[in-house]
Amino acid sequence: MIINKLLTRKGWRVVAHSTLAAAGIGLLYLISKTAIADIQQGDVSGWFILGVGIVFSLWLVALGSMLVKAELTGWR
């Protein structure tokens, strides 16, 4: 059963790394929504905030994905 696989040490690490990737995606959504609203109101700093937010969010997604792949393939 899938629950038994998640209750192992490796399973918890995979869940934690997947959550990191999901947090990056959620952060990207929230920052882009806020920055787009600022840009529509004519605020110039919205572009900078959007750029930094996208870079940080994509970094979180890439890091989480790489950690999950490393954990599942047994890479050390």
For each residue, the residues with C-beta under 8 A, 3 or more apart:
1: 4 5
2: 5 6
3: 6 7
4: 1 7 8
5: 1 2 8 11
6: 2 3 11 12 14 15
7: 3 4 11 12
8: 4 5 11 12
9: 12 13
10: 13 14 71
11: 5 6 7 8 14 15
12: 6 7 8 9 15 16
13: 9 10 16 17 67 71
14: 6 10 11 17 18 68 71 72
15: 6 11 12 18 19
16: 12 13 19 20
17: 13 14 20 21 64 65 67 68 71
18: 14 15 21 22 64 68
19: 15 16 22 23 64
20: 16 17 23 24 60 63 64 67
21: 17 18 24 25 60 61 63 64 65 68
22: 18 19 25 26 64
23: 19 20 26 27 60 64
24: 20 21 27 28 56 57 58 59 60 61 63 64
25: 21 22 28 29 57 61
26: 22 23 29 30
27: 23 24 30 31 53 56 57 60
28: 24 25 31 32 53 54 57 58 61
29: 25 26 32 33
30: 26 27 33 34
31: 27 28 34 35 49 50 53 54 57
32: 28 29 35 36 50 53 54
33: 29 30 36 37
34: 30 31 37 38 49
35: 31 32 38 39 46 47 49 50 53
36: 32 33 39 40 46 50
37: 33 34 40 41 46
38: 34 35 41 43 45 46 49
39: 35 36 42 43 46 47 50
40: 36 37
41: 37 38
42: 39
43: 38 39 46
44: 47 48
45: 38 48 49
46: 35 36 37 38 39 43 49 50
47: 35 39 44 50 51
48: 44 45 51 52
49: 31 34 35 38 45 46 52 53
50: 31 32 35 36 39 46 47 53 54
51: 47 48 54 55
52: 48 49 55 56
53: 27 28 31 32 35 49 50 56 57
54: 28 31 32 50 51 57 58
55: 51 52 58 59
56: 24 27 52 53 59 60
57: 24 25 27 28 31 53 54 60 61
58: 24 28 54 55 61 62
59: 24 55 56 62 63
60: 20 21 23 24 27 56 57 63 64
61: 21 24 25 28 57 58 64 65
62: 58 59 65 66
63: 20 21 24 59 60 66 67
64: 17 18 19 20 21 22 23 24 60 61 67 68
65: 17 21 61 62 68 69
66: 62 63 69 70
67: 13 17 20 63 64 70 71
68: 14 17 18 21 64 65 71 72
69: 65 66 72 73 75
70: 66 67 73 75
71: 10 13 14 17 67 68 74 75
72: 14 68 69
73: 69 70
74: 71
75: 69 70 71
76:
